[in-house]
Amino acid sequence: MPQPPQPQPLQPGDFYYTPEGYLVFTEQYHRRRGSCCGSGCRHCPWRKKVTRDK
């Protein structure tokens, strides 16, 4: 039975903390992760851009 992929350690530039103390993953991290998790992450490179019509 194949082993599931092991998580990679975080690298410099993978995340930052907001002034409120939340950890936010950057686009760099998401691209290395390789796919969208579906959680609506702020820097997801696969998220569809929402445009507003006036």
Backbone as CSV, one residue per row, in Angstrom:
resi,resn,N_x,N_y,N_z,CA_x,CA_y,CA_z,C_x,C_y,C_z
1,MET,0.856,-1.178,0.000,0.000,0.000,0.000,0.905,1.245,0.000
2,PRO,0.687,2.180,-0.946,1.543,3.381,-1.009,1.325,4.295,0.189
3,GLN,2.401,4.952,0.587,2.355,5.911,1.690,1.786,7.238,1.195
4,PRO,0.960,7.920,2.010,0.486,9.259,1.601,1.660,10.220,1.593
5,PRO,1.612,11.270,0.750,2.720,12.228,0.706,2.916,12.904,2.067
6,GLN,4.161,13.090,2.437,4.492,13.745,3.691,4.431,15.262,3.507
7,PRO,3.872,15.974,4.505,3.834,17.438,4.386,5.248,18.012,4.390
8,GLN,5.442,19.054,3.609,6.740,19.719,3.547,6.816,20.747,4.670
9,PRO,8.018,20.945,5.219,8.146,21.986,6.240,7.922,23.368,5.634
10,LEU,7.431,24.286,6.443,7.214,25.654,5.970,8.558,26.303,5.654
11,GLN,8.547,27.142,4.637,9.745,27.851,4.208,9.532,29.347,4.416
12,PRO,10.636,30.118,4.474,10.479,31.573,4.604,9.601,32.120,3.483
13,GLY,8.657,32.962,3.837,7.746,33.552,2.857,6.477,32.756,2.641
14,ASP,6.299,31.631,3.346,5.101,30.803,3.179,3.891,31.359,3.919
15,PHE,4.103,32.201,4.925,2.975,32.701,5.711,3.361,33.998,6.404
16,TYR,2.347,34.684,6.929,2.556,35.850,7.771,1.412,35.902,8.771
17,TYR,1.566,36.723,9.792,0.518,36.916,10.785,-0.153,38.266,10.552
18,THR,-1.472,38.291,10.646,-2.216,39.543,10.543,-2.089,40.288,11.870
19,PRO,-2.442,41.584,11.896,-2.416,42.327,13.168,-3.319,41.691,14.239
20,GLU,-4.344,40.942,13.797,-5.245,40.278,14.744,-4.678,38.952,15.256
21,GLY,-3.551,38.514,14.670,-2.908,37.283,15.127,-3.205,36.043,14.311
22,TYR,-3.907,36.204,13.182,-4.205,35.054,12.335,-3.008,34.708,11.457
23,LEU,-2.757,33.406,11.259,-1.722,32.952,10.345,-2.338,32.888,8.951
24,VAL,-1.687,33.518,7.964,-2.190,33.565,6.597,-1.130,32.981,5.668
25,PHE,-1.514,31.933,4.915,-0.597,31.346,3.946,-0.530,32.211,2.695
26,THR,0.671,32.341,2.124,0.881,33.171,0.939,0.665,32.358,-0.330
27,GLU,0.627,33.059,-1.463,0.502,32.380,-2.754,1.660,31.417,-2.977
28,GLN,2.848,31.794,-2.515,4.025,30.919,-2.629,3.734,29.543,-2.009
29,TYR,3.154,29.532,-0.823,2.824,28.278,-0.142,1.788,27.487,-0.940
30,HIS,0.735,28.165,-1.384,-0.331,27.473,-2.107,0.178,26.861,-3.411
31,ARG,1.021,27.571,-4.129,1.569,27.027,-5.381,2.415,25.788,-5.124
32,ARG,3.189,25.799,-4.048,3.995,24.628,-3.719,3.102,23.472,-3.258
33,ARG,1.993,23.796,-2.593,1.039,22.777,-2.150,0.449,22.061,-3.363
34,GLY,0.139,22.815,-4.406,-0.249,22.208,-5.673,-1.719,22.128,-6.006
35,SER,-2.602,22.433,-5.072,-4.022,22.376,-5.393,-4.814,23.233,-4.405
36,CYS,-6.042,23.525,-4.780,-6.925,24.320,-3.936,-7.544,23.426,-2.862
37,CYS,-7.602,23.925,-1.632,-8.209,23.159,-0.534,-9.701,23.467,-0.396
38,GLY,-10.175,24.521,-1.089,-11.586,24.854,-1.051,-12.017,25.665,0.157
39,SER,-11.066,26.199,0.919,-11.400,26.958,2.130,-11.525,28.461,1.903
40,GLY,-11.369,28.918,0.666,-11.494,30.348,0.378,-10.308,31.158,0.868
41,CYS,-9.125,30.611,0.790,-7.918,31.282,1.279,-7.681,32.611,0.563
42,ARG,-7.186,33.581,1.311,-6.961,34.943,0.817,-6.032,34.986,-0.396
43,HIS,-4.987,34.172,-0.417,-3.984,34.229,-1.483,-4.021,33.009,-2.406
44,CYS,-5.158,32.347,-2.507,-5.266,31.155,-3.354,-5.095,31.536,-4.826
45,PRO,-4.109,30.943,-5.528,-3.924,31.266,-6.941,-4.974,30.616,-7.838
46,TRP,-5.763,29.684,-7.316,-6.783,29.003,-8.121,-8.171,29.585,-7.921
47,ARG,-8.313,30.532,-6.992,-9.618,31.138,-6.722,-10.058,31.949,-7.927
48,LYS,-11.323,31.833,-8.264,-11.859,32.637,-9.370,-11.999,34.076,-8.919
49,LYS,-11.607,34.988,-9.770,-11.721,36.408,-9.467,-13.181,36.819,-9.606
50,VAL,-13.668,37.545,-8.614,-15.042,38.047,-8.617,-15.014,39.488,-9.099
51,THR,-15.826,39.783,-10.110,-15.907,41.158,-10.611,-17.296,41.690,-10.300
52,ARG,-17.360,42.957,-9.982,-18.646,43.587,-9.697,-19.050,44.463,-10.853
53,ASP,-20.283,44.300,-11.270,-20.840,45.162,-12.321,-21.569,46.316,-11.642
54,LYS,-21.378,47.524,-12.164,-22.068,48.680,-11.589,-23.224,49.089,-12.447
